[in-house]
């Protein structure tokens, strides 16, 4: 029987200390180290986990201030501005590179189930690439602002559903 996970005292101390600050607060690593009684920097596992706990349980988003300065609690406008680009940083390259790799697959060497899975994955990849395109983002932004009723239509989803392998009722 596996032992239950227990949070370290250092992580708990950091969560308690950081949980009391308002949005827009900066705290140096020196201050954190003094308060926690241990060396704390941006790579400290206790601080990384404390930031995750604060975000998950206390709705407090803390970001590291580089280089080696400290951490900063983001305000609502900063969190909103960050959302528009954080997931795009590697997504476009991964999708482009995945498409290049998929181009070398000899489909006739796959069995029927593998072909269906490959086709489904390829369609999902292309939908993601289209969703990340600047044109589609502008169209969705117009809909969000209420200046257009034109949502991008992805008929490929219907194709993907028909290509997906069917699950048996006994499985």
PESULKA-V950006 format. One line per field, one symbol per residue. ss: DSSP state (2 for helix, 1 for strand, 0 for the rest). phi: phi as a letter, one per 20 degrees, with the letter a starting at -180 (. if undefined). burial: I if it has 9 or more other ideal C-beta (glycine too) atoms within 8 Angstrom, else O. A space follows every 50 residues. Layout:
BEGIN
ss = ???
phi = ???
burial = ???
END
This chain:
BEGIN
ss = 00000000222222222200000001112222222200000000222222 22222222000111100001111002222222200002222222222222 22000022200222222222222222222220022222222222200000 000002222222200000000
phi = .ffffcfffffffffffffeeefnedcffffffffembfccfeffffgff ffffffdclcddcfdeelerccefegffffffffcfeegdffffffffff fffefeffeefgfffffffffffffffffffefffffffffffffnebde egedffffffffefffeefef
burial = OOOOOOOOOIIIIIIOIIIOOOOOOIIOIOIIIOOIOOOIOIOIOIIIII IOIIIOOIOIIIOOOOOOOIIIIIOOOOIOOIOOOOOOOOIIOOIIOIIO OIOOOOOOOIOOOOIIIIIIIIIIIIIIIIOIOOOIIOIIOIIOOOOOOO OIOOOIIOIIOOIOOOOOOOO
END
